[in-house]
Amino acid sequence: MISWFEVLFFAYSSSLPEPVIALYFISCIFIGNWMLLNLLLSILLDSFSVQDEEEIMTEEKKETQKQNMLEDFRYKLGEDFIDGMEEM
């Protein structure tokens, strides 16, 4: 595998002028960092948009959530009743 030092050595030993080589490597660094920054920002923005969608509750979602909570509560009360009966 070729390291960056070898790439730079071969680039500077070529027949191209040094400013062209330097401009190429500097542009590679800037473009690579710009792409990584965009990737990070897109991940952050996506997580915020998912959170916003979860916060938007329609009446149907509220009613469904309320029904699920009531069913869980009834189930829990049933477990407590059965546990109490087993202790007797």
Contacts in CASP RR format, 6 or more apart in sequence:
PFRMAT RR
TARGET T0000
AUTHOR 0000-0000-0000
METHOD contacts of the structure
MODEL  1
MISWFEVLFFAYSSSLPEPVIALYFISCIFIGNWMLLNLLLSILLDSFSV
QDEEEIMTEEKKETQKQNMLEDFRYKLGEDFIDGMEEM
8 25 0 8 1.000
11 21 0 8 1.000
11 24 0 8 1.000
11 25 0 8 1.000
12 18 0 8 1.000
12 21 0 8 1.000
14 21 0 8 1.000
57 65 0 8 1.000
END
